[in-house]
Amino acid sequence: MSGPSIDRSSNRPLVGRWIQIPSMSQEHVHIPVMPEEVVSLLGGRDDEETPSGLLVDATLGAGGHSALLLERLPRLRVFGTDQDPEILDIARRRLGPFQDRATLEHCRMTELARRMRKLRLEAPIGFLMDVGVSSLQLDQADRGFSFMSDGPLDMRMDPERDRTAADIINRWDEGDLADLFYFEGGESRSRRIAAAIVEARRRIPFKRTGVLADVIARAVGGRGKTHPATKTFQALRRAVNEEGDELQAGLEAAETVLADGGVLVVISFHSGEDGVVKRFLADRAKAGAWEVLTRRPLKPTPQEARTNPRSRSACLRAARRVRTGEQPVTNQDSASSADQNTGAFGSDATGRHGKSRLEGENR
């Protein structure tokens, strides 16, 4: 599969046609981020025949990106996976008109390569990851992701996970909570917040998002541009869903399964996640496994940021898989990559953090 054209002056893909976003019912209000860029990067050059083959959408969500890809690229088939069964049901309805061109599975990225081997799927020509929390998850109070609406303190994308946000808040000691909020959420007032949480839970365990958000707000003062609970909730969500491990597993799965010349596109919404993607591609490009297509991350256009405010923090990186002359990953390479990716958020695989790294006076 040939790569897309890139405008080297702006570092953006050259898009020959605007994408017509299909009409959506009320349950499909989720708008895919940077759709023109995604289709252009995964769809090959405008002067070539549309690609034929399999594309993996490893974070299917409501199916917005996959619907656009299937609509624009009639010879493409999609294998879509998501760890959230509720959103997967929405995607099934949305992609139903494409019939056997779309195959969907409930699957985490840590299980993806193994699942594809089990199903004996062909090597895909494209691999898409849109990481982080979905707008649909944020907008459902009963999922417990948002501090804007009161709901159970859950935050699990996959209900089969054992640990909820309430388990972390009520069971972790004060030092571990402070580390979590600081390293996974970038919260400089993490010590103050952790102390307030531990003091409050002595009276009654936390069960609701609204109560937790109120405790955090009282601990750190009034609201600025963002709600004072924003970074703490982000850290909790990342720990509950082991998002660092899932991202790393997705990147490794893409390298394992992509066909020679296949294109990987990753959209992230956090500087730490973008750093993980950047380092992975840079390190493996040096080993001959990837050709990086985006020197710098692509960002939404001002027009998209205005019409879809949740896209504002999105960063898109892309690379083409190269299998000729690549150097295999060694144990030392894997250890180095794992150390660097851990450093992006300061966490280990369990979501706990080293107390020796607590240094900030504001914390």
N, C-alpha and C positions, 0 to 999 in steps of 0.2 A: 504494500500500500504506500503510494507516494505521499510525502508530507504536504501540508498546506503551504500556500504562499504567505510570507511574512513581510510586512512593511518594515524594513530595517530602520527607517527614520523614527517611527513611532513604536516599534516593537509590538505591533498588533497584527493579527491575521488579516489578510485581504479578503473581504467578504463581498461576493458578487451580487448577492440578493439579500434583501431584508427578509427576515423570517416572519411569517404570519402566525402569530400565536393562536391556537384554536380556542374557540369559545369554551368556557368551563362552567360547570354547575357550581352551586354555592360551596359544596364540599371540596371543589378543586380551585379554591382561590389562591393557592400557593403558586407563585410566579417563579419559574426557573431563573437562576442568576446567570447573566452573561450568555444568553442563548445563541446569539450570532457567533460569538467567539468559539463556543463549544462545537457547534455544527461545522464551522469552517475548519477547525483544527482536526476534527474526526472525520470530515467528509472528503478530504483530499482537495486537490486543486480544482478550480472552477472550469479549467480547460480540459479536464480529464473525465472519463466515464465515472459515474458514481460508484463507490466501492461496493464490493460484494463480500459478505462474510458475517462473522459474529462479533458483536460488541458486548462487553461486560459493563453494566451499570451497577457498580458495587455498593452504591448508596442510593437506591432507587427512589426512596421517598414516595411522593404522590405520582411519580412517573412523568413529570414535566419535561425534563431533558430527553428522556427516552421517546416520548410522544413526538417531539420535534424531530428527533433523529430518524425515527421510523417514517414520519411523514415526508421529510425532505430527501431521504435516501432509500428509495423503494427496494433496493436489493440487499438492504441491511437486515439482520436479525439481532434481537437483543436478549441477552441472558441477564435478568435484573434480580438483584438481591437486596434485602433490607432486614435489619434485626428487629424492626418494629412491626408486629403483625397487623396492628390497626391501620397503619399507613399503607402497608402492603395490600390490604383489601381495597383501599381507594385506588391504588395503582392498577390492580387487576381490572377494576371497572373502567378505568380511564384507557387502558391499553387493550381492552377487549376487542374493539373494532379491528385491531391488527392481527387477531386470531393467532395462528401458529408462528407468526414472526416474533412473538414476545413470549418468553418462558420465564416465569417468576418463581423465586424460592425464598423462604424464610431462612436467613443465613447471616452470621456475623462475618466480618472480613477476616477474622482469625481462623475461620473455617472454610474460607472461599476456595483456596487452591485445592484442598482435599475434596471438597464437594464437586468441583469441576472434574477432577480425576475420576471420582466415583461415577459421575454421569457420562464420562468418556466424551466430553465436549471437545470440539476442534479448537485449535489455537486461535484466539480472537485477534482481530485486526485493530481493535480499539478497546480502551479501558478507561472508564470515567469514575472519579470519586468526588463527591460534593460533601465534604465532611462537616461535622458540627450538628447543632440542633436544627430541626425543621420548624418553619413558621407554624405548621399545623400542630406540632407538639407544644410550642409556646402558647398557642391560642386555646388549648384545652386545659382548663383549670384543674380538672381531675387527674391530669398526668403529673402535676406537681413541679413543672419546670419553671414557672413564672412567679415572680414576686408581685406582679401587678394584679393577680387574681388569686384569692385564697383557695387552696386545695390541699390534698394530702401530700405530705412531704415524701414523695416517691422518687421521681426523676429517672426511672428506668426506661430506656428505650425498648429493651427486650424484657418482658415481664418474667422470663425464665431466669433472669439474674437473681441471685439470692440477696444481695445487699442493696438497701434503699438509702436515700439521703438521710432519712430519720435514723437509721442504724448508725451512720457515721456521726451525725450530730450528737446523738445520745450516748455513744459508746467510746468514741475516741477521746484520748486525754487532751488536755489543753494545749500542750506543746505540739502534738500531731495536727490538731486542728489549725493552729497558727501557721505551721509549715504548709499545710494544704492550701490555705487561703492565699498565702504569699506566693508560693511557687507555681500553683496551678491557676490562680486567678490574678496574680499581680497586685494583690491587695496590700498596700503599705501599712495599713492599720490593723493587720491581721491579729496581732497579740491582743489589742483592745477588744476586738470582736470575739475572739476565742474566749477571753476571760468573761465577757458578758454572757456568752452562750452557756459556759460551764456553771456560772452562778445561777442563771435562770433555770437550767434543767435540774438543779438540786430541788427545786420546788415542785416542778412537774415536767415530765418528758415532752419534748417537742413532737408534735404530730402534724402541724399545719404550716403551710408556707407563709401565711399571713402573720402568724405569731413570730416566726423566725425573722421575717423582714422587719417587723416592728422592733425586735430586740436589737438588730443590727443598726437600724436608724437611730435608736436612742443612744447606742454606744458611741457612734461616730459623729452625731450631730445632723444638721439639716441637709436637705438635698441640694446638689449642685446641678451640673448639666445632666448627670446620670443619677439614677437611684443609688443610695448608699449600699444596697444589697447586691448590686449587679455583679461585682467581681466574686463575692462569696458564693453566689448561686452558680456562677460559671465553674468555679473550682469544684463545688459539690457534684455538679453534673458530670464533669470530666472524670472524677474519681469513681462515681457510681457506675459509669458506662465504660471505664477503662479506655478512654478515648485515645490516649497516647499509644497503648498497645495495639488498638484497632487500626490506627493510622499506619503504624510501622508494618503491621501485618498486611495491610492493603497494598502498600508500596512493594513489599517483597512478593506478594501474590502476582502483581502486575508484571514484575520482572520474570517470574517463573512461567507464567502462562502465555504472555503475548507472543504472537508470531513475529518473525523478523520483519522489521519495518512498521510494526504496529505502533499506534500512538497512545500515550498515556496523558490524560488531562486530569489535573487535581485542582479543585477549588477549595480554599480554606478561608476562615473568617477570623483568625487569631494569629498574631505575629509569631507566636511560638510554634504553631502548627506549620505555618509557611516556612519557618526556619528548618523544621524537620524535613519537609519536602525538598527544600533547596539543597540541604547538605546531602541527603540521600542521592539525589540526581547528580550532584557535582562529584561525589565520591565514586559512584558507579560509572559515570561518564569517563572518568580517568581510567577505569578498568576496561573501557571499551564496550560497556553494556548499553549505553544510552547516548543519543545525540540530543542535547538540550535545545528545544525550539524557542524558548522564551528566555532571553538574557536577563530580563527583570520580570517580576510578576505583572500580568495584565490586570488592570483595574476596570471597574464599570465606568462607562461614559458618564459625564455629568447628567445627561438626559435620563439614563437608567437609574442613577442614584436619586434623582428627583421623583421619578414615577414609582420606584421600588426602594424605599429608604433602607430596608434591611439588607440591600445589596452593597451598601456603601463600604463596608469593611472587607469585601471579598477580594481575594488574591488568586489569580489563576496561573498555574505553571504547566508546561507541557514538554514532553520529550518523546523521541522516537526510539523504539527498541532496536538494538543492533546485536545480532547474534554471531556475526562473522568476526573472529579474532578477539572475542571478549575474554577477560580473565575471570575465572570462577571466584566466588566469594570464599575467602578463607576464614577459619575460625577467628583469626586475629582481626580481619576486616569486620566480621560480624560483631565482635566485642567492641571495636572502636566505634562502629556505627551506633550500637546500643548505648554506649556511654555518652555520645554526643546527643542522641535523641533524648536520653534521660535528662541531660543538662538543660535542654530547652525549657523544661518545666520543673526540673528539680525533683522528680518523683521516681520511685522504683515501680516494679510491675504491680505491686499491691496498692499503690496510691499513697503509701506512707512516705515520709520525708525525713531526711537527716537533721537532727536537732542542731548539730554543729554549724549548720548553715544559717542559723538565725542570728543576724547581725544588725539589721536596721533599727535605729533608735526610735523611729516612728511606730515600730511594731510593738 
